[in-house]
């Protein structure tokens, strides 16, 4: 069977998973070069494979050693829950952190090239959930959706750099 030029798998109820997998055996994903996006020094990009303690140590280094006033924690897809965990630990380790959380979707387009002659290139569009959490020692915009005041100081247990690792 020939696949249409654009195949939104999640929306196309006509194809079962078995049919999708069978059809996709005739295609190979086109590997796109990664965009060279410059990361700010204050940004912590969380991945699903990274260790929570490593990210906490990075936040401690930014706040304590480098004397940064804010840290931005970003994550996509499966790493969202880890980003929230890191944020909650940071709020309980560093006093007076204001928080603004932004949730959004990013559209990703995967391209597949045929392995057999006579087939056309296929694209699949998917939406990936993204989160951006800003933790700041200074007050943030109270009117921002996702704004949170600092935790009560009785809930915060500051620790030394050695204890974080």
C-alpha positions in Angstrom: 0.0 0.0 0.0 1.2 3.5 -0.8 1.3 6.1 2.0 0.0 9.6 1.5 2.6 12.4 1.4 1.7 13.6 4.9 0.8 11.1 7.5 -0.4 12.4 10.8 -0.2 9.1 12.7 -1.9 10.2 15.8 -4.9 11.6 13.9 -5.2 8.9 11.2 -7.6 6.3 12.6 -7.5 4.5 9.3 -4.1 2.9 10.1 -3.6 0.5 12.9 -0.3 0.4 14.7 0.6 -2.8 12.8 -0.2 -1.3 9.5 1.8 1.8 10.4 4.8 -0.2 11.4 4.6 -2.4 8.3 4.4 0.7 6.0 7.2 2.5 7.8 9.6 -0.5 7.2 9.9 0.9 3.7 11.1 4.3 5.0 14.1 5.7 6.9 14.0 8.8 9.1 15.9 11.7 7.6 18.4 12.8 10.3 18.4 16.6 10.4 21.4 18.6 11.6 20.9 20.0 15.1 20.4 23.7 15.2 23.2 25.4 17.1 21.2 27.3 19.7 23.3 29.3 22.1 22.3 28.4 25.7 22.3 31.2 28.3 24.6 30.6 31.3 21.6 30.7 33.6 19.7 28.0 31.7 19.6 24.4 32.8 18.3 22.1 30.1 16.9 18.9 31.6 16.9 15.6 29.7 15.1 12.4 30.6 18.5 10.7 30.9 20.1 13.3 33.2 20.5 12.9 37.0 18.4 15.1 39.2 21.3 15.5 41.6 23.5 16.8 38.8 20.9 19.5 37.9 20.5 20.4 41.6 24.3 20.8 41.8 24.3 23.0 38.7 21.6 25.2 40.2 23.6 25.5 43.5 26.7 26.5 41.5 24.7 29.2 39.6 23.1 30.6 42.8 26.0 30.3 45.2 29.3 30.3 43.4 28.4 32.4 40.3 26.0 34.6 42.3 23.3 34.5 39.6 20.0 36.1 40.5 17.9 33.6 38.5 18.0 30.2 36.9 15.8 29.0 34.0 15.0 25.3 33.9 13.8 24.0 30.5 12.6 20.6 29.5 10.6 18.8 26.8 8.6 15.6 26.5 9.5 12.9 29.0 11.8 15.3 31.0 8.9 17.5 32.1 8.3 15.7 35.4 12.1 15.7 36.2 12.2 19.5 35.6 9.3 19.9 38.1 11.1 17.7 40.6 14.3 19.7 40.3 12.4 22.9 40.8 10.7 21.7 43.9 14.0 20.5 45.4 15.6 23.9 44.6 12.8 25.8 46.2 13.4 23.7 49.4 17.2 24.2 49.3 17.5 27.9 48.5 15.5 30.5 50.5 13.3 33.2 48.8 13.0 31.8 45.3 10.1 33.2 43.3 8.8 31.1 40.4 7.1 31.6 37.1 6.2 28.5 35.1 5.3 28.5 31.4 3.9 25.5 29.5 3.7 25.3 25.8 3.8 22.9 22.8 6.5 22.7 20.1 5.6 21.3 16.7 8.2 18.9 15.4 8.2 17.6 11.8 9.9 14.3 11.1 10.7 13.4 7.5 11.0 9.9 6.2 12.7 9.0 2.9 11.6 5.9 1.0 13.9 2.8 0.8 12.1 1.6 -2.3 11.7 3.3 -5.6 8.3 4.6 -6.5 7.4 5.8 -3.0 7.2 9.5 -2.0 8.8 11.2 0.9 6.6 11.1 4.0 6.3 13.7 6.8 4.9 13.3 10.3 3.9 16.2 12.5 3.9 15.8 16.3 3.5 18.2 19.2 5.8 17.9 22.1 5.0 19.5 25.5 7.6 21.9 26.8 8.1 23.6 30.2 10.2 26.7 31.1 10.5 27.4 34.9 12.2 30.6 36.1 13.5 30.6 39.7 14.6 34.0 40.9 16.0 35.6 44.0 14.3 38.8 42.9 10.5 39.2 42.7 9.0 38.3 39.4 5.9 39.5 37.6 3.0 38.7 39.9 0.5 39.0 37.1 2.2 36.3 35.1 0.3 33.0 34.7 2.3 30.4 36.6 3.6 32.8 39.2 4.4 31.4 42.7 5.6 33.2 45.8 8.6 31.8 47.7 7.9 28.9 50.1 7.7 29.8 53.8 11.2 29.8 55.2 10.3 27.1 57.7 9.9 24.7 54.8 13.4 25.5 53.3 16.4 23.6 54.5 19.5 25.3 53.1 22.5 22.9 52.7 26.2 23.2 52.0 27.6 22.6 48.5 29.2 19.3 49.8 25.8 18.0 51.0 24.2 18.6 47.6 26.6 16.2 45.8 
